[in-house]
Amino acid sequence: MGNAAISASGGTASTYFGEPVFAVAPMIDWTDRHYRFLARQLSKHALLYTEMIVSEAILRGDRDRLLGFDAIEQPVALQLGGSDPRKMADAARIGEQFGYAEININVGCPSDRVQSGTFGACLMREPSVVADCVSAMKAAVSIPVTVKCRIGVDDQDPEVALRDLVTRVVQAGTDAVWVHARKAWLQGLSPKENRDIPPLDYELVHRLKAENPNLFIGINGGLGSLNQAVDELNQEAVLDGVMLGRAPYHDSAMLTAVDGYFPHPLTGAAAVDFAGEAFTAHGHRQSLEFWAGVRDAMMGYAAGHIASGGRLIHVTRHMVGLFQGWPGARRFRQILSADATRAGAGPEVIAAAFDAIFVAAEAKQAAE
């Protein structure tokens, strides 16, 4: 596994993190602090993102609730939604004070909510507004300011729209651009349909990188496995990062292989040499000792969350995607889905769920 580590492209001159970068995409209702704590147990090198948080909410709302996170989640980036440069700058400044490693602007979400607020994917039509936000935010913070965008919306020509946006945000000082390589249809498709129906155009993103060798450009959209992600980095125009969303959420254990391919984006620590360690057919680390450590970390974290007034299900709802393809996985999911919702449920539910995996895995090993 360690021998497959990816080499840096060598062409990036931005001040962004050392490439190549593996990132877990920001996803509303999914990449909250509980999921990010879990993800960090599985990969030390993945760059994690918050859910999109509207700048206005940060300025007016409960900042500790919205922005608080465990230091173990680092490196973690804050994604902001908004279109007012002053408010975005103020929210970015607050995010930096909370300790985030990066501030990202959402120019890709197609939901009705963001359209009514004039941000998200509809900002593809307003590249000058995005550039003004980048400029204001760069003046307000010392950490990287980045943009996550689509290749266009509705009847825009992606060859024109994407290049126009990138040109403007580069001039404004962006440190990186993450591109979801498909259009968003704001009229006629739901947010869910916009994740699947518009065709992917990876080649456009590769051409963009060839035209901008000194800009960090990462690719997102439709990447369903770690192998596919690595393949996208090995094209002629070498991209600087890959961002996966639904795949590492629904099959979270795939994150256990990430550190064997990617360096740490902040420290530059090399990819881990997993030579000699067994992996499942799904690309998950098999070591039960490793998984016992994950269990213990999640039990401790859940206990702290419950003690502060939370519920176990807030944590365990993100864990059902573990152990895809493992013996005992069905029972694992049953325990988490049923028992974690009961009144008074505590960390012992996590222990019971992991026991289902350990017993089944040990029985399989004994039979082989």
N, C-alpha and C positions, 0 to 999 in steps of 0.2 A: 504493500500500500504506500509506504513512504517513498518508494522509488518512482511513483507516479506523480510526485509533486510537480506543480506547474511553475515554470520559470516566468519571471517578470518580463513584460514586453520590452522594457528598456527605452520606450519612446515617450513616456509620460513625464512632463515637466511641471505639472500642477503641484500645488501644495497639499493635495488630498492624500489619503492614506496610501501606503505602499501597495502596489498592485502585484498580483491579481487579488481581488477581493471577492469573497463569497458573502452574500447578504441575504437575510430573510426579509421579504418585502413587508412594508406596512400594510396591515389589513384591519379594517374597522371591525370591532367586536372580537377579534382574534388575537392580535399581537399586543395584548395588555401586559401589565407587569408580571402577572402570574405565568403566562405563557413564556415570557422572556426569561424568567428564572429557570423554568424547565429547560428551555433551549440552551441556556448557558451550562447546564449540567451535561449536556450532550456534546457540545462543541465549545471550545474556548476561543476559537479563531473566527467564528462567524460574526459578521456585523449585523446587529439587531436594530430594528426600527420600532418606534411606538406606532400605535394607531394614529391616524390623522387627528390632530387636535386643532380646532378653530382658534385663530389668534384672539378673537373677541372673547372666547371663553376663558382663555388664560388671563386676559386683562381684567375680567370682571368676576371670574369664578374662584373656586376653591383650588388654589394652585398646588397645594400639597397633594390633594386627591388626584388632580389631573396630571401632575408632573413628577410626583414622587416615585422613586425607583430604588432598588437595592443596588449597591455599588458593584455587586458581583455580576450584574447584567452587562457591564462595560465590556467591549465598546458598544454603546447604544446611541442611536441617532433619534432626534425629535423631528417628526414630520408635522409641518404646519399647513393649515388651510386658511386662505385669505387672499385679499387683493389690494388692501390698503397699505402702501409702503410704510407709513409711520407705525401703524398697528403691528405689522409684521416685524418691523425692526424692534419694537418694544417687546413683543412676545419672544423674539429670538434672544434678546438680551436676558430676559428672565430664564429662558431655557439654558443659556450658558451658565447662569448663576446656579442653576440646579445641578450642573455637572455633565450635561450631555456633550457627546464628542462631536456632534455635527448637527446642523439645522437644515432640514430638507423642505422644499416647497412642493406642495402637491399640485401638479398640472396634468393629472391623469385620471382622477376619479370622476366617473360619469353619472353619479347618482343624482336624483331630483333635488336632494337636499343641497348639494354643493352648487348645482346650477342656479337654484333660487338665491344662493348667496354670492353668485358671480365669482366662483373660484373652482378649483379642480380642472377637469378637462376642458371646460369652456374657455379657460385662459389660453388655450392653443390659438384662439382667435385674437388674443390681446397680448402678443409677445412683448410689446413695449411696456405694458403693465408689469409683466413678469420681470423684465429687466429692471424696472424701477424698484421692485421689491428686493431683487438680488442686491442692487446697489445700496439701498438703505440698510439692509441686513448686514452686508459686508462692513459697512461703516460702524455698525453697532456692536459687532462681536469679533473675537479673534479666532474662533473655531471655524472649520469649513462650512460654507453655505453652498448647498447643492440643489439641483432641480430634478424631479422625477416627472416625466411627461409621456404622452402618447406620440404617435407619428403624425397625428392629425385628427380632426373631427369632421363628421358629416361629409360634405362635398369638397373639403379641402384636398388639394394635391399634396400628399405626404412629402414628395420630393422638394416641394417649395416650403410647406408649412414647417416641417421639422428643421430644415436648414435655417429658415428665417429666425425661429425661436432660438436655436443654438447660437447663431451669430450674435444675436442681441444679448443673451445672457453671458456669453463669453466676454463681450465688451464690458458688461456690467461687473465682471469679476467672479463668476461662478467657479467653484473648485471642481465640480464634476457634474455630469449629466447622466442620469439613469433613464433609459428609454424602454418603455413598454412597447414592444414592436408590433403594435396593431392600432388601427384607428379606434376611436370611440364614436359610436353613433348616438348622439344625444336625442335624436328624434327617432322613435320606432323600436329601440332595443332597451331592455331592462339592464340594470347594472350587471346582473348575472350573465345575461346574453352577451354583454359587451366583453366579458372575459373569455368567450369561446367562439362567437360567430364571426366577427371581423377577421379576415385572414392575416396571418403573421407575415411580416416582411423583415426577416433577419438580415437579408442582404443589404437593405437600405441602411441598417445600423452599422454594418461592416463598412459600407462605402463612406458613411459619415465619419467613422474612425480613421479611415485612410486619408480623408480630407482634413482631419484635425488630429494629427499624431501627438500633439502636446497637450491634448485635453483628455482627462479621464472620462471614458465613456463605458458605461456598464449596460448590460442587456437584461431585459425582463420580459416575461410573457410566454406561456406555453411550455416552459421548461419543466419536464415531469420527473427527471431523475438527475442524480449527480453526474452520471456518465454523459448525459446529453449536455449538461451545463459545461463540463470540461471540454467536450467537443467544440462548443461554440467559442471557447477561448483559444482553440488551436487552429483557427482559420487564418487565411493569409494576412488580413488586416486584424492584428491581434487586439482584441478588446481587453479592457482593464478589469472588468468585473462581471459577475453573474449574480442575478437576484432571482430567487425562487420564493413563491408564496404558498400556494395551496399544497404543493407536494410535500414540503417539510412540515406542514401543519398536520395533514392527514396521515402522514407516515413519518412521524417525528424522529424515529430512530435512525433515519437516513442521515441525520446531522452527526451521528457518531463517526462517520467516515470523512467528514469535511476536513478535519485537521490533518488528515493524511495527504491532502492535495494542496491546501492553501496555507500561507503564512498568516501570522497574526497581523491584522491591519494597523495596529497602533505600535506595538513593540518591535515588529519585524521578525519575531521569533519564527524559525523555520518550520515548515510542515513536519508533522510528527512521523517518525518511522514506525509503522505498524507491522513491520516484517515479523512473521512468526505468529501474529495474532489472528485468530479465526474470525471470519465474518460470515453472516448468513447469506443465502441467495438474494436477499433483499438489500444487502450491503450494510447490515447492522453489526456492530460489535457483539460477539457472542459471550464474552467474559462475564460470568455471573458475579464475579467479584466487582467488576465495574458497575453492573446494574444494581448490586446491593448498595453501592455508594450513592447512586441516583435515588434509590428508594429512601435511604436515610436522609438525604438532603431535602427531598420533597416532603417527608414526614415532619422534619424540623420546620420547614418553611410553612407548611399548612398549620402546624401548631401555633406559630406566631401570628398567622393571619386570623385564626379563630380567636386567639386571645385578644386581638385588637377589635373584635366585633364582627369579623367576616364569617363566611360559611365555607365548609370543606368543598362544596361543589364549585365554588369560584376558582379553585385551584385544579381540581381533578377533571373538570370538563375539558381541559386542554391535554389531558394525559391519555385519553382513550385511543389516540392514534399511535401510541407506542406498540411495538411488538407485532406489527403486521407480518403474517406468515409464520409466526412462532407457535409451537405447541402450547396450549393453554391460553392463547390470545383471546379466544371467545369468552372464556370464563373471566379473564382479566377485565374485559370490557363490561361484562355483566355486573361484576362487583362494583366497579366504579360508577356505572350508570344507575344502579338501583340503590346501593347502600349509601353512597355519598350524599344523596338527596334527603336522607332521613334526619329528623330532628336530633340534634346532639351528636351527629356523626363526627368522628375525629380521625386523627392520623392512622389509627389502627385499620381503617378501611384500605388505605394505601398499602399497608403491610400485607393484608390479606390478598389484595389483588396481585402483588408481586409474588407472594407465595404460590399462587396458581401457576405463574410462569416458571418459577424455580422448580417446583415439583414435576411439572410436565417436561421441562428441559432435562432434568437429571434422569427421569425415567427413560427419555429417548436416548440419552447418552449411554445409559446402562444396557439398553437393548442393542446398541450398535456394535 
